[in-house]
């Protein structure tokens, strides 16, 4: 395959990958952060301990993180079809990518919030802050650098997941690598898609590291 033929395919595959990853990352970050805050607040010894609720949420997160993405992708086909009207294509892949990332984000957020110094939390409580105010106005801002690192790790993971989604018609660079690189034995296409994925990952890590460094005022 010539470069003139490969370039449009590579550009479209990259755009499809970004179309899958960006909405999924934003939705997963929003829902996963809320779930992570709940885990932190309701755990034994937390600001508002609720052991039954914590155990239920913890079990859901553990199960979600334990399922291999390719299996989750297949399991969610009916739900994906219900939401998007189809189970094939880049838009359809957003649904399983989001569902897969939510428990991952929740665990990362929970870990980041647990590292916030207890003195900061105690000072907020001493001023009369409610549990919700302490969680969202104290814990989250204090943990901002760690949360940005967590977001970066999640986006990198979603880029890898999006390549797997291409194996069953999800589109993007993974679909390009399978259809042209593997099935048609186009080694050049395979190397080009790998290079494009590496560039996306490295740019994501670079941007995430810079943002985390700039947000750290300690």
N, C-alpha and C positions, 0 to 999 in steps of 0.2 A: 504494500500500500504506500502510495506517494504521500509526501508531507501535505500537498495541496488537498488531498482527500482526507487525510487524518486530522488536520487542524480544525475543520468545522465540527467533526465528531467529538474531538477532545474538548473544544470550547462548549459545545452543547452538553456534554457529559459533566463538565465542571459546573455549569449553571444549574443543571438538574440536581447535582449533589448539594450545592448551596441551598437550593430551594427546599430540599428535604431537611437539611441540617439546621438551618437558621430558625424556621418556625418551631421545629421540634425542640431545639435548645431553649428558646424563650419560654415555651409552654412548660417544659419540664422544669426549668429553673423556678418559675413562679409556683407551680404546684409542689415541687420537691422541697423548696425552701419552707413553705407553709408546713409541710409534713415534718421536716427536720426540726423546726421550731417546736412543734407539738411534742415530738419525741424528747427534746431537751427539757421542756417545761414539765412534762408529766412523768418523767422517769423517777424512780425512788431517789430521794434526796434533791429533786429539782425544785423549782420555784412553786409549782403547783402539782405535787405528786398525785397521780391517779394510776396506781399499778394495773388495774384491769385494762384501762384504755391504752396504757403504754405497752403492755404485753401484746394486745391485739395489733397495734400499729407496728410494733417491732416484728411480729410474725409476718405481717403483710410485706414489710420491707425485705425481710430475709428471703421470703419466697420469691419476690420479684427479682431480687439480685441473683437467685440461684438458677433461674430458668435460662438456658442458652438462648441467645437472641434468635437464632434461626428457627427454633421450636416455637418461641413466642410469636414470631412472624406468622407462622402457619396457624397457630391457635387463634390469633386475632383476625383472621381473614373475614369471618362473618361480621364481627364488630366494625372492621375497617370498611367493608362494603356498606354497612348500615350508615356510617358517618359520611363517607365520600362518594358512595354510589358505585365504587369499583374497588377491586383489590389489586389492580395492576397500575404501575406508573409511579412517578415521583410524588405526586400529591397523596396517593394512597399510602405511600411508605411513611409519611409524616406521623400517622397514627401509631403504628407499632414502635417507631423510634421514640416518640414521646412517652409511651407507656413503659418502655424499657428503661428510659433515663430517669423517670421520676423516683423510684426507690434508690437508684444510685446517687442522685443529688441529695435525697433526704439523709442518707447515711453520711455523706461528705459534710453537709450542713450541720448535722448533729455533732460530728467530730470537731468541726471548727468552733461551734458555740461552746462546747465543753472546755475548750482551751482559753476562753475569756477569763481573766483573773477574777477570783471571787470578790476581791475588794471593790471592783467596779460595780458588780451586781449589788453588793451590800450597801454601797453608797447610794445607788439609785433607790433601793428599797427604803433607806433611811429618810429620803426626801419625800416619801409617800407615793412613789410610782406604783401603778398597778402591775399585775403579772403581765398583761398584754403590752403595756408600755415598756416594761423592762425587757420583754422579749424582742419587740420590734424597734424600739427606739434606743436601746442600750446594747443588747447582745449583738444584734445584726451590724450596727455601725462599728462596734469594737472589733468585730471579726471580719471586717470588710476585706483586708488583704487575703486572708485564708479563703474567704468565699469566692474571691476572684480567681484564685488558684483552682478551687474546686470547679468553678464554671469552665475554666480552661480545660481541665482534665475531662470534664463531661463532653465538651465539644469535640475534643480529639477522639474520644470513644465513639461519639455519634458518627464521625467521619468514617471510622472503621465499620460501624454497624451499617452505614449507608452502602458501603461496598458489598456487604453480605446481602443486603436487600436486593441488589442488582441480580443476584443469583436466581431469584424467582420473579423477575420482571419488574423490579422496583425502579429501574432506570438509573441514571447517573454513571459515574466512572466504573462502578462495579459491573453494571450491565454491559458497558463498552468492553471491558476486559474479558468478560465471559463470551459475549457473542462474536467479537472480532479476534481478540487475542488468543482465546482458548479453543473455541469451536472451529475457527477458520485458520488456526495455526499461524496467526500473524504475530510473531515475536516482537516486532517493533511496536505494535499497538499495546501489547502487554507492558513493555518497558515504559512507554509514554504515559500510560494510566498510572503506573506505580510512581513515576516521577511527579505527576500532577498531584497525587494523593500526598506524597512526601512534602511537596511545596505547601499544600493546604495545612498540613499538620504543623510544619515549622512556622508558618506565618501566624497560626493560631497561638502556638506556644510563645512566640516572640511578643505578640500583642498582649497576651495574658500576663506574661512576666512584667512587661513595662507598666501595665495598668495596676498590677498588684504593688509594685515598687512605689509608684507615685501615690497610691492611696494609703501607704503605710507611713504614718506621721509619728511613730514611736521613736 
